[in-house]
Amino acid sequence: MRVATADDADALARLINDAFVVERFFKRGDRTSPDDVRSLMREGEFLVHDRPDGTPAACVFVKHKERRGYFGMLSVAPDLQGRGLARQVIAAVESRLRGAGCDALDIYVVDLRTELPPLYRKLGYVESGTTAFPHPAEATQPCHIVVMTKDLRG
């Protein structure tokens, strides 16, 4: 995995939007834009797993503050989904943040994505709270965020 640069923003936005098309049942519009990707790069970093031809196959946004990490926008190209690539990316994120001194890692899952919490539970994440959906005007139905946390010390 490599750290993305601003030159990757267009390709990452396309990848993320392709991967998040599954959220169209409750969310209007694209998941992100190249400008949003560049803005997030100022807060943290995108890690990228490239295809053999050098184009992104998967990416994830990662940041940490002190001993707590966060990842989001985990995206795998639709033609590569279901092959274990997301698990490899998550393992790389956990290793990277553990190495950065993080004790805990948070992810945010929209409550309407009911298939996701069981998958993250299998990886050691537990529900640790809820928060408001960050863009309520983009939602076509009521929803909120479920915060899931993994203890990285074990």
N, C-alpha and C positions, 0 to 999 in steps of 0.2 A: 504494500500500500504506500501511496505517496501523498504528500500534502499538496493540495490544489493551489494554483496561482490565479490571479485575476484573469489571466488569459483563458482559463477553463470555465469561466462563469456562464457563457452561452451554452456550452455542451452540458454542464451540470444542470442548468435550469431545464433543458430539454429532457434529460434523464429523469430528474425529479418529477417533472410534470407527467411524463409517460408512466412512471411507476405509481404515481398518486391518482391516476385516472379512476381507480377503484373508489375514490372518495366523492365522485361526482353525484352519488345518490343523496348526499347531504350538503355538499359545498359547491357554491357557484365559482366559476372561473378557474384559472390555473392555480397550482399550489404555490408557485414562486415565479420569479423573473430573474434575468441576469443581474439587474441592479440590486435585487434583494440578496442574491448570492454574494455579490461583492460587499454589500453592507454587513452581512453575517461574517465574512472573512475578517472584518475589523474587530469582531467580538471573540472569535475562535478560529477554527480551521475546518476545512472539508478534507476528509481523507478519501482517496480515490483508489479503486481497484480497476486497473485498465485491462482491456481486451488485448490479445496479441498484436492487433493493428494500432494500439495506442489510444483508442477511443475509450471513454469511461464505460465500464460494465456495471459498476456499483459505486455509491458514494454515501457519506454520512457526515453530518455536521457535529463537531465536538468542541466543547469548551470546558474549562474548569476554573474554579476559584477556591483557593486554599486547598482544602482536603476533599472537596466535593466536585464531581464531574457530571456532565450532562451530554447526552447524544440525542439527535433528532434528525428528521428528514432522511432516515435510512431508506435508500433507494437502490433497487436492482432492476436492470433492464428487463422489460417484460419477457423477452425471449430466453432469459437466463433464470427466471424465477423458478423456485421449486427444486433447485439443484444444490442447496446448502450454502450458497454464496453469502446470504445475509448472516448466517451463523458465523461464517469465517470473518466477516467484517465486524460483527459484534465482539468476537473473541479478540480481534486486533485492537478494537477500541478499549476494551476492558484492560488488556495488557498495557496499552499506551498510558491510560489514566492511572493504573496501579503504579506504573513506573514513574509517573509524575507526582506520586505521593497521595493520590486520592484514596479515601477510605470508603466512599460511597459513590454510586453512579445512579443518576435519575434519568428517566425517560417519561415523555408525555404521550398518552394514548387517548384519542377521542373515544368517548364512551360508546358511540355508535359502531365502532370497529370491534365488534364483540369477538371476532376471531383472534385478536391480538393478545389480550391478557393471558389466555391459556398458553400461548407460545412463549411469551416472556416468562411466565411462571416456571416453565420447564427449564429455563436458563437461569433460574435463581432470583428473579425479580418478584417483589411483592408490592401490592397496593399500599401506598403510604399517604394518600390524600387526594383531594380533588381541587380543581381551580376552574375559573371561567374559560370558555372558549375564547381565544384571543381576537377573533374577527367575527363577531356575531352577525354583522350585516351580510357576510358571505355564506352563512348557514341557511339552509332551506328548511331546517327543523331544529327544535331545541336540542342542544348538546352541551357537553362540558368535557373537561380534560381529567383523565385519571392519571395521577402521578404514580409511577412504579419505581421502586428503588432496589438496588442490589448492593449488599455489603461486599466490598472488595477486599476486606482484610483476611477472609478465610481461605 
